[in-house]
Amino acid sequence: MEKKLRIIKIIDDNTIVGKGGTDENITKNSKFMIIGKNDGENIIDPESGDSLGFLGLEKGVVVADQVEEHFTVYKSQFIEEKNKYSNSVRKNLFLNNAFRDFVDTDEKIPAHYERLNVDLNEITGSSEATTIKVGDYLRQID
């Protein structure tokens, strides 16, 4: 795992800052997986008994939004607007007269950034093992 890239600041629940920018060849819109720094399973070689390292928990996916020389601002994934109900549910609700007047089958979920499960105590801008914390690592996935 590339340990040079790690979270150094949590701005809010969909924006983080990571160490490394153009100096680490990060480009805008590159995707990164957030990996826990100290958690996960200790992988042991069954023959030697040696620890091979920790299998860090995957905590979320972010996209490089603003790349500076030594740091990058990452945003969580953007989710496009979509129907609240699937087409099959919408069809069943429409066919069932009892619900037709009470459910808006055209209701939309607005476009939004996916919320990251950040440690709220570490937000410095505007726990479970999967809580994102300062010091967690970033691994490029595309």
N, C-alpha and C positions, 0 to 999 in steps of 0.2 A: 504494500500500500504506500502511496506517495504521501509522506508525512510532512513535507514542507508546506503543503496547502492545508491550513486549518482555520477554523472560525476564530476571529479576534473581536468581533462586536456583533451584538444582536440589536437591530434597530427597532423592529416590531415583529409581529408574528408572520410576516411574509417577506421580510428584508433582513439580510445578514451581510456582514463584511468579512471577507476572508483574506488571509495573508497570501501574497503572490498576485501578480498582475501580468503586465507585458513582459516583466523580467522572467516569468515562468511560462511564457508563450500562451497565456490564456487569451482567448478571443471572445468578443461579444457574442452572445447566444449559445455558447458552449454549455452543455449540461454536466452537472456534477451530482454525485451521490454523497449524502452526508453520512459519515461512518463514525460510530462512537469511539472515543479515545481509550477508554479503560474498561469497557464492558464487552460482553460476548463470551463465547466459549474459548477456553484455553485448548489449543490443538496440540495433542501429544503424539509424538512418533511412537507407534505401538512396539516397534522393535528396540529402539534405543531408550525410550522413556523420556527423551528430550522434549522440552517445550519448543514448538515451532512458531509460537506467537498466538495472538488472539484473533478470533474470527469476529471482527467488529460488527455490531448491529447496524443494519441499514435503517436510517432514521428519516430520510426524505430526499427529494430531488429538487435542485435549484438550477437556475439558469443565470449565466453571467450577464449582467445588465449594464454595468459601468465599469470598464477596465482601466485602471490607472497603472502607473509603473510598478508599484510595490503592493498594491491591494486591489481587490475587486469587490464591487457591490453586487450581491446576488439576490434575485427575486424567486419566490416559489413559482411553480408552474401556473400559467394562465389558463383558466377554464372558460371556454366559450359558453355563451347563453345556450340553454337547452330547455326542452319541455320538462316540466316537473314529473309528468307521468309518461311511461313508455307508450308506444303506439297500441300495444295489446291491451294495456290497462285502460287507455283512453277509449278504445273501441268497446270494451266490456262495460265501462261506466256509461257510455252513451246509449248502449243497448238496454241497460237496466234503468227503466223509467224512474225507479225509486230514488236514484242518486242524481239523475240528470239535472235537477234544479238546485242541487246543493254543492256540486263540485264543478269548478271551472277547469275543464279538461285542457284548455289552452294556456293555463298558467305556466309561466316561464321561471326558470331559475336564472337570475341575471349573470352576465359574465363577471368573473371575479378571479382574484389570485387565491390559490389554495393556501389555507392556513397551515403554517408549520407548527409542530408541537414543541415550541420553545419553552425554556425555563423562564417563567415570567419574572423571576427575581433578577435575571440577567439582561433584561431589556434596558438599554441605556439610551435609546433614541425615543422620536415621538412613540418525589419524582420517580416519573417512571423511567425505565431503562431507555425508552425511545425519545425522551425529552432532549431537545437539541441544546447544547451548552457551549459556551466559549471554550475553545480548545479542541472541539471535535474536528475531525479531519474531513477534507473534501477530496473526492476521487473523480476525475473526468470520466464520463461514460459515453461520450460521442466524439 
